[in-house]
Amino acid sequence: MMKLSRLALGLSLLAPASLLASPSVLAQTLSGTVTNAAGKPLANATVEIEALKRVTSTNELGEFTFSDVKEGEYTLHIFASGFAHLHQDATVQSNTSGSTNFVLARSAIEVIDVHATPMHLSVMESATPVSVLSGDTLRRQQAATLGDTLEKLPGVQSNFHGNVASTPIIRGLSGPRVLITQNGLDVSDVSRVGPDHAVASEASTANQIEVLRGPATLFFGSGAIGGVVNVVDQRVPTSTETRGEFLLETQTVNDQKLASFNVTTGVDNMAFYADGFYRDSNDYETPMAPDIDDPDGEHVVENSNEESHGFTLGTSYLFDQGYVGVAVERFEREYGVPGHSHGDDSSVFADLEQTKYQLLGEYNFTNDFLQSVHFRAGYTDYEHAEVESGLVGTTFSNETEELRVELLHKPMAGWRGGVSLHYKGADVSAQGEEAFTPPSEMEMFAIALMEERHFGDFLVQLGARAERVTLDASSVLLPELDAHDHDEEHEEDEHDHEEHDHDDGELVRQFAVDQEFTPISLSAGVVYTINESYNVGVSLSRSERAPSASELLSFGPHIGTRTYEIGALFNLSEEGEFVLSQTPIDLETANNIDLTFRKTQGDVGFVFNAFYNQVDNYYFQEETGLFAESGHDHDHGEEEHSEDEHSDELPVYLFGSADAILHGFELQVAWQTTDNLKLDFFADYVKARLKDGGALPRTSPMRVGTHVAYTLDNIRADLDITHFAKQDDISTFETETDGYTLVDASITYDIPMGDIDLSVYLSGENLTDEEARVHTSFLKDIAPRPGRNFAFGVRGYF
């Protein structure tokens, strides 16, 4: 209740903002024409007055007009699909008229703006590496999980958890280091606690998905030390134009059925939005027996089925200076948990439910100091239960409140930017026999400053952020644990030990934890425009992160990952017992440098990024070589137990910290060979190692891939070939993973039907039926990628 009161207070302070300024009568106009290099008018190009945040589109003749614009100098931001962005100054003077011609140069790489940040970012114009998945490319690559949807982007791979719960890995980092947001607000599930927990967000109803590679703590906080994935939709609409889309699809490898839609409309100043989806699938098929130790088993990954559905309703009020709106979303997903087995035939699945409320708004001022204020507020109630044989074993919940306010000022001495205020509170708990992390409360307050300025051909971007993070847990448990290795000598000792009357559930200690951290993040970047076609950028950042509750406080079996997890608050003594650690809990600190070289215009374009990230006090799980009972209460007969006396044991992983270094590159090349044929190539590589030697576990392998797109009238054909290299740079107790090549293809036929653009498509994935085991997955030895799959679907736009 206290957190909700703070959130309500923050929103109440924003309410009078609309009264601070009244619009004055402006009599001037700003108009122009947008063409390509050959002088052909470009229809539907977007034109924005950056200082005023006013946006319009060109008509069929390439013309645009802004009315009621005050006299002065303005920078126009003009962009269109297939063309490089243009930033050009324009002057509005009294009693003058006329039209200026703005010429856009062709670009082989699609340039799409990012919505997640208050500062303007795009793949071709920022010091920060950015990728955006949108439009037909998003629809072609969307999957049931967020990680699988994004894994064809350079620098992004998936931890693939049996096709049901995959999350993205950015430059070798994932979990609590990669923040997943929806419209700039934390998605607020528990997917960062473990890879078996699904992300509570749906790609089939999204407009675009944005990926900020490298530290993005400046905008989003210390939880984004590795990057950010932002799912964008129009749940709070900013237009009353009636438009929407729908999708129907079926797949063969798991009998999946998918239906989704989204629609925006409005009347006068009121805009309305609705979306919904339904997905149902069975266990998926594989080219071989999925369990590497059971080559004669069935070619199906058990417990990889799912049924999910959800809807969103939103409305907003639009006015001359901005908008304000609210939305509510209900998301439900029931999915099997591969590998979640205790030696019997019982069915194990997760039942996820989430209700999310968002309040979004923007107000553009007409005074001489403030340019605009953006605010985002959200409340999320999340819960998922892990169910076995109809009984709930463990229930996870997350109740989150969040408020972000961004105050942007008018240009001052050439500098553009502002201040961001950010609050987030989360109450996370796990209850049940497999609750490996105790209940905890996290609270974060932050203030950030962001500024940028052009100095001739140089764009300078600066930023700083300070946070106060508190972590409270009132009931942290240190149980007595019989951890042992599996050598013969120890097994004899273990049998002798079993003769004694020993209670494995005995507690050594129960105590409270109250941690407070002050992460500081600093960032500086420069983009140098060499000429109209080339630029080079460098970005330096120092980011600090407070360790998460699961990294510190875990102590118990995590059946979804088939591990026994113990947090960094504990330590393994010389006597082989787990005790409370005497080592202070330090902030994780990342010192990152990014170098970028880009060709932005012409029939050939490319983006090359190289990065070096030194992380001090890097928290990671290290296998101890010990095993512990899962603690799951099953009645195994003597005969079954004798056949596999270790069937109910899990490897013990201990969180620790050490200095680490991650470095690598990403390359993206696009060649528009003709108006009908386009070729894309990408490659990425990351080497993740401890500073004192040794590889970090589950590091993404190197990849190279190509995409060929051919269009002819109403037909489009796409071919993707991606090779994952063998991963033999492994940590202790890890095993090597063979390389593999995936071949995907699709063909789409567009059928205009009045006001509806209808597309019918047939696609195939893993067409060569390749055995593909994902090195980054905890389940690589029992849950490889799906085998050959065909999908047939219908998409419609109106």
N, C-alpha and C positions, 0 to 999 in steps of 0.2 A: 504493500500500500504506500509506503514511504517513497519507493521509486516512482510509482505512478504519479504521486503528488509532485515530485520534482519535474517529471516530464510535463505535467499539466501547467506547472508554473512557467517552464521554459516557453511553452506554446503561447501562454497568455501574454508574455512579454513581446511576442511578435505581432499580436493582434493590432496594436495601434499603428503599426508601420504604414498601413495604407493611408493614415491620416496625416503623415508627416509632410506630404507634398501634394499639391494639387496641380493638375496639368494646366499649362498655359496654352494660349491660342498660338499655334504656329502656322505660318502662311506659306512657307517655301516647299518646293518639291525637289526630289532627287530621282532622276530617271536615267535609263541607259539601255543598251542593247548588248546581248551576250552572243558571241559567234565563235566558231572554231577558226583555225589558222587559215582556212580557205575562204572565210567570210560567210559560211553557212550559218544561219541563225540556229541557236540551241534552245529548244523548248524544254520546259520543266527543269531548267537550271535553278539552283537555290542561291539567292542573294541575301546576305545578312549585313546590316549595319552593326559592327561589332560593339561599339560603345553604347548603343541603344538596345541591343538584343532584339532588333526588329528584323523579321524574316519575311521574304516573299519569293514567288517563283516567276520565271519568265513565261510568256505566252507562246503561241505557235510561231510568232515572228521574232522570238528571242528578246522581247521587250519587258521591262519592269519599271515600276514607279512606286516611290514612297512619297506620301503626302504628309503635310504638317511636320516638316523637319526644320529644326532651328538652324540658323546660320552657323557656319563653322567648318572645320576640317574633320572628315570622317574616314575610317578605313573600312572598305567593303571586303567581305569574305564571300567569294563566288566559287561554286563547285557544281559539277555534274558528273554523272556516271561515265567512266571511261576517260576522264580528263583530270589533269593535275589541278589542285586548288590554286586559286589566285587571290592574293591580298593586294589591294590597290587603293590608294588614297583618292578621295573625291572631295570637292569643295562645294558648299552650298552658300550662295550669296543672295542678297536681297535683289528683287526685281530682275532676276536673270532666268533664262530658260534655255533649253537645249538638252541634247542627249549625248552621252559619252559611250563609245564602243569599247567593250571589254572582251579581250580575246583569250580563250582557254586553249592550252596546249594539250595534246593527247598524252595519256599516261597508260602504260601497259599494266601497271599495278593499281588495283582499285584503292582509292583513297576515301576513307570513311571516318567521320568525326566520332570522338569518344564522348559519351554522355555522363560518365561517372565522375568526372573531375570538373571543378569550376574553371580551370584554365583550359584553353584550347589545345587539344592533343589530336594528332592523327599519325598514321604510320609513316608519312613522308615529311613531317614538319616539326617533330618534337625531339628533344634530347633524350626522352624516355622511350625505350622500345615498346611499341604498341602493335597489337594485332586485333582485327575485328572480323567476326564471322556474321554475315547478314545475307538477306535476300535469298536467291536461288541456291547459293552455295551453302547457307545454313540449312535450308530444307533438304538439300542433297546429302549432307553429312550428319544430320541430327540422328541421335540414337536414344535409347532408353535411359542412358546415364550421361551426366555432364562430362565426365572424363573421356568417354568414348566419342562424344560429339566433337570435342575440341582437339583430338589427338593428331589431326592432320595439319595443325598449325605449327609453324617453326618454333622450336623451343618448348613445345607442350607435348607431354605424353600422358598415358593413363596408368593408374595402378591396377587396372582391370581385376575386379573382384567378382568373377563368375557371371558377368553380364548383368548384374543386378545392383551394384553399389560402387561403380568406378568413379573416382575423383581425379581431378587434373594434377599433374606433376609439372612444375615450371622450373626449367633449368636444374633439375635434380632435386628440387625442394617441393614438399607437399605437407599435408596435415595441418598443424597449427601455424605454419609459415605462409600458407596460401589462403587468403581470405576470399570467400565466395559471397557476393552480394547480389541483391536484386534492386535495381533502380538506385544503386548507391548505398543501400542499407543492408546490414548483415543478414544473410539468409536464416541464421539463428536456429540451425538444426544441431545435430551432434556428429556430423560427418567428419569433423576434424579430430574427433576422439579416436576413431578407428575406421579402417578402410571397409569394414563390413557394414557401415552405417551409410545409407543412401542420402544423397543431397536432395533436399526438399525443394526442388525447382524443376520446371518443365521447359524443355527446349522447343517443343512443337508449337507453343503459343507465344514464343519470344520474337521480337523484331530483330534484335541483334545481340551478340554475345561479345564482350570486350575483354581482352587479356592485356594487362600491363605486366610485362616481363621485367624481373628485377625488383628491387625494393620500391614499394609504393606506400610506405609508411606515412609519408608527408600528407597524403590525402585521406588515408583510411586507418592509420594507427599501427601500433607495433605488431599486430597480428598479421600484417601484410609485408613482413620482412622479405618474403620470397616472391611476392607478386599478388595480383588481384584478378579474379574473374568476376565480371559484372554482367548479369543477365538483365537485358533491357526489354520492357514491354510498355504498352500504352495504357496501363491500368488506371492511371490518372491522366485522362486525355487532355491534350493542349489544342485540339481542333474540333470543330463541329462538323467537319466534312465526313460524309458517310463512306466508309471503306472497310474492307475486311478480307478474310481469307478462310478457307476450310481445307481439310485434308482427310482422306480415307486411304488406308494402307493395310496390306496383309503381307506376311513374310512366311517363308517355308521352313527355316532352320529351327524355329521354335513355335510355329503356328501363331505368330503374333498378329493381333488385330488392333489397329490404332485409328482413332477418330479425334479430330481437334478442330477448333474454330476460334476466331477472334473477330470482333466487330466494333467499330467506333462510329458514333453518329451524334447528332445534337440538334437543339432547337434554340434559336436566338443566342444567348450567352451561356447556355447550359450544354455541356458535352457529356456523353454517356459511353461507357465501355463495358464489354462483356467478353469473356472467353471461357473455354471449357475443353477438357480432353478426357479420353478413356483409352486405356491400354490393357490388353490381356495377352499373356503368352505362357507357353508351357516350358518344360526343361529343354535346353537346347542340345543339338547334336554336334558331335565332334568327329574329325576324320579317324580317330583312333580311340582306344580306351583312355578316358581322361586321367585315371590314376596311373602314374608312371610305374607303380609297384604292382599293378594288376593288369598286365597287358591283355588278358583274356576277358576283361569286363565289357559291359555294354558301352556303346559309343554315345553316351548321354551323360551330361553333368547333372546329377541329382540336386534337387533343391535350388534350381536356377529359374524357377517360374515366378511370375508376378501378375498382379492385378492392381491397377492404379487408376484413379480418376480425380478430377478437381475442377473448380470453377473460380472465376474472379468477376466481381462487379465493381465498377468504379464510376464516379461522376466528378465533374469539376465546374467551377464558375470562371468564365473568361472575361477579362476586362482589358481596357486599353493598356494598362501598366503591367499586366501579367495574368496570373491565374492562381487558384487554390482549389484543391480537390482531395477526395478521400477514396479509398478502395479497400475491399475486404476479399480475402482469398481463403478458400478451403481446399486443402490438399490431403489426399489419403492414398496410401500405398501399402499393399501387402505383398511381401516378396520372400522367397526362400533364401536361406543362408547357406550357400555351398561350403562344405567342410565343417559345418556345425553339426557334428555327429558324435555320439557317445558310445558307439559300438553296437547299437541296435537299429531297428528299422523305423523308429519314430520320426515323424515329420517335424521339421524345425523351420519356423518362418518368423519374420518381423512384421508387425502390424503398426504402421506409421500414420499419425494424424497430426495435422498442423493447421492452425488458424492464424492468419496474418492480417494486420491492419496497417495501412500506410496513409500518411497525410503528407502531401507534397505541394509546394507552392513557390511562386516567384513574383517579386515586385520590382519594377524598374522605376527608379526615381527620376525626377526632373530638376533636382537641386544641383548645386555646384560641386558637391563632394561625393556623395554616394551614387554609384551607378545602379546597383541592384542588390537585392537580398534573395538568397535561395534557402529554402528550409525543407528538411526531410525529417519526418518523425515516424516511428514504427513501433508496434507492439506485436510480439509473436508468442503464441502458446503452442509448444511442440511436445509431442509424446510419442514414444514407440516402445512396444512391448515385444520381447522375444518369447515366442510361444512354442512349446513342445508337447505333442500328444494332447493338445487342447488345454494345457495348463501354462499359465504365464510364469516364466522362470525369472526374467529380469525386465524391469521397466525403466527406461531412460526418459527424462523430461528436461526441457529447457524453456524457461520463461524469460524473455528478453525485452527490454525497453531501450530505445535509441533515439537520439535527437542530434541532427547536424544542421548548423546555421552557417551560411557563408555570406559575408558582407564584402562586396566588391566595390572599390572606389573608382571614380573617374580617373582618366590618365593624369598623372602628376609628374611633371618633368620627364615625360616620356615613359614612365613606369606604369604598368597595368597589373592589377592583382587585388589582394584583399586578405581578410582574416577569416579563419574557420574555427568555429567552436563546436566541440563534439562531446557528447555524453553517451555512455553505454553501460547498462547494468544487466547482468545475466545470473539467473539462479538455476544451476544445473544439478541434477541428482540422478543417481542410479540405485535402484532398490531391487534386491533379489539375490538368489544364490550365486549368480555370476556377475554381480556388481563389483567390478574390479577397481572402481574409483569412488571415493566417498562423496556425499553431497557437498557442494561448495557454492559460494557467491563471489562474483567478480564485479567490480565497479571501476569505470574508467572515465576520467575527465581530461580533456585536452584542448589546447589552443595552438593553432598553426598559422604561419604567415607565408604567403606565396606571392612572388612578384616576377614580372618579366619585362624586358625592354629591348627594342631594336637599336643597335648602334651600327648604322649603315648595313653591311651585309652580315652582321652578327646578331643573333638572337640570344640573349642571356636570360636564363631562368634560375631563380633562387628560391629557397624555401627552408623553413625551420618548423619544428613541432616539439612541444613539450607535453608529457602526459603524467598523470598520477594514476597508478593501477593498484588496486587492493584485491587480495585473494584471501577469503575467509572460509575455513572448514572446521566445524565444531567437533567432528567425530572421525578422526583419522585413526585407522587400525594398523597395528603391527602384529599380525598373527604369527604363531609358531609354524614354521614351514620345514617339512622334511624334504629338502632338495638334495639330489644325489646324481651321480653320473651312472652310465650303463656298463661300466667295465665289470668283468666277472668277479673281481675281488670285492667290489662294492656291492654287487648283488648278493654275495654271501653274507656280508654285513647286514644288508637290508633284511634278509630272511631272518637273521638272528634278531634284528630289531623288531620284526613283526611279532615275535613271540612275547614281547612286552606289552603291557596294557597302556597304550599311548593314545591320547586324544588329539587328533590333528587340528581340531577346531579351537584349541586353547589360545587365548590372547596373551601376548607378552606385554602389550601396552596399548592404551587408547588415549588420544590426546587431541588438543586443538591446534590449528595452524592459522596464523594471522600474518600474512606477508604484505609488504608495501614496496612498490617499485616506482621509479621515476625515469622512464625511458625518454631519451632525447634523440631526435632525428634531424640531420642537416643534409641539404642537397644543393648542388650547383651544376648547371648544365649550360653548354654553349653550342649553338648550331651556326655553322658558317656556310653561307650560300656562295659556292665557288662561281657558278654562273646559273643561268636559268634552268639548267638540266641537272646539276650536281650540287649536293651539299654533304657536309661532314659534321658529325656531332660528337660531343664528349659529355658524359654525365658522371659526376662524382657524388657519392652519398655515404653517410655514416648513419646506420639505423640500429636502434636497440630494441630488444624484445624481452618482455617478461615471460618466463616459462608458464605453460598452461597447467591447469589442475591435473590433467592426466599424466603429464610429464613428471610432475612432482609427487603426487599422492597415490598413484596406482599401486595396488597390492592385491593381485588375485588373477584368476583364470579369465582370459579373453578368448572365448571359444571360437568366435568368428574368425580370428586370425590364427587359431590353433597355437596360442602362446600363453605363458604365464608371465604377466607384466608386473614389474616392480619399479616404482618411481625413483627419481633422483634424490628424494628426501631420505632414502635408505641406502645402505651400503653392505657389501659382502665382506665379512670379517675374515681374518686369517684362519679362524677355526671353522669356516664354511657356513656361518650363520648370518642371516640378514638382520642388521641392527640399524638404529637411527644414525644417519650420517652426521658427522661433526663439521663437514665442509660447508662454508657459507653458500647460500643460493645467490648466484650472480646473474646479471642480465646477459643475454646473448647479444653480441655486437657484430654487425656485418659492415665491413668496409668494402664498398663495391665501386668498380669503374666500368663504364660501358663506352665502347667506341663504335661509331656508326658511320657507314659510307653508303650514300644513296644516289641512284640515278632516277630522277623524278619525272622526266618527260621523254616522249618519243615512243617508237614501236618496241623498244627494249627498255625495261626498267629492272632495277635490282635494289635490294636492301641487304647489307652485310653488317652483322653485329658481332662484336667480340667482347667478352666480359671476363672479369676477374673478381672473385668474391672471397675475401678472407673473413671467416666467421670465428670470432673468439667466444669461448664457452658454448660451443655448438652442442645442443642436447640431442642425443640419439640413443636408440635402443641397440644394445650389444648382447649377442647371445653368450651366455655364461658357460655352456657345455653341461649345465645341470638340468635335471628334470624334476617335475613336481606333479602330485596328483591334482587332477582338475577339480576335485571336490564335488563333482556331480554325483548325486546319489542314484546309482543304478544297481539293480539286483542281478549281478552276473553270476551264472552258475559256475561251479568249480571247473567243469570241462571247458567252458568258454574262456575262463580266466587262464587256464593252463595253456591254451593255445596262443594267447598273446597277453602275457602278464603286464605289458606296458601300454595296453590299449587306452587306458584312462589317464595317461601321463602327458604332460605338455612340456616343451622346452622352455626354460626360464630365461627371459630377456630382462636386462637391467638398464634403466635409463642412466646415462652418465653424460658428462660434458668434457669436451676437449676442443682444442683449436682445429679448425678445418679449413680447407681451401677448395673452392669450386671454380673451375674456369672452363671456357668453351666458346662456341660460336654458333650463329644461325645465318643461313644464307637463303635468300629467296630471289629467284630470277623469273621474269615474265617476258615473253616474246609474242607480240601480236603479229604473226607472220603474214596473214591476210585479214580481210574483214571477217572471214569465216573461221579461220583457224588460229587458235591461241595455245601456246605451250608454256607450262610453268615447271620450274624445278626448285626443289628445296633440299637442304641438308642441315642437320644440327648435331651437336656433339657436346657432351659435358663430362668432365673428369672430376670426380668428387673423392677427396682423400683427407685423411687426418694429417695435420701438419708434421707430426712426429713419425708418419709412415703408416701405410695401410689404407685400403679403400673403404669408403662408407658403404653400408649395405644397401642392396636394391637400387643401385644407380642406373639410370636410364641408359640404354645402349645407343650407339651412333645410328643415325638414320639417313637415308637418301631417298628421295621420291620424285616422281614426275606426274604431271596432270596434263592431259590433252583434251581440249574442248573444241568441238566442231559444230557450227551452226549452218543450216541451209533452209531458208524460208522458215517453216514452222517446226523444224526438227533440230534437236540438239543432242549430240552424243558426247559423253564424258568417259575418260579412261584414267584410272589412278593406279600407279604401280609404286609400292613403298617397300623398301628393303630395310629390315632391322638387323644390324650386325650382331655377331656373336658377342656375348658379354662374358669375358673371362677376367676382367679386372674386378675381383670380388674380395669380400672381407672374410674373416675367419668364420668357419662353419657354414659359409655360403657355398652353393654349387654353381657351376657354369651353366649358361643358357645358350643353346644353339640359335644361330640366326635363322631368319625366315623372310620370305617375300610374299606380300599380299597384293593380289590383283583384283581391283573393283572396276565395274563399268556400269553405265546407265544410258538409257535413251529416252528422250522426252519429246512428246508431240503436243504442240499448242493448238487449241481449238477455240478461236474467238466465237463467243456466243452473246452478242449484244453487249451489255454492260459487264459481262463476266468473262474473264480470261481463264479458260479451262486448260489444264495440262494433264495428260495421261503419261505415266512413266513406268518403265520396267528397269530394275536395277539388280545387279548381282555383286555379292561380296565374297571374298576369298574364293574366287572362281577356280583356282587350282586345287582346292581342298587341302591346303597346306597345314601341317602340324605347326602350331604357333603357340609357344609358351612364353608368357610375359615375365621378363626378369624382375620387374618392379612389383609383381604381385606376391602376396603372402601365399597364394594358392596355386602357384605356377605348376606344381607337380600333381595337382588333382583337378585343376580347372583351366585347361587351355582355351584359346579363342574358339568361337564357333566355326564349324565347317562351312562348306559351300552353302550360300544362302541367296535366295531370289526374293525380291519384293516387287509387288505390283500396287500402284496407287494412283489416285486422282487428286489434283490440287486445283483450287479455284481462287481467283482474286477478283474483287469487285470494289 
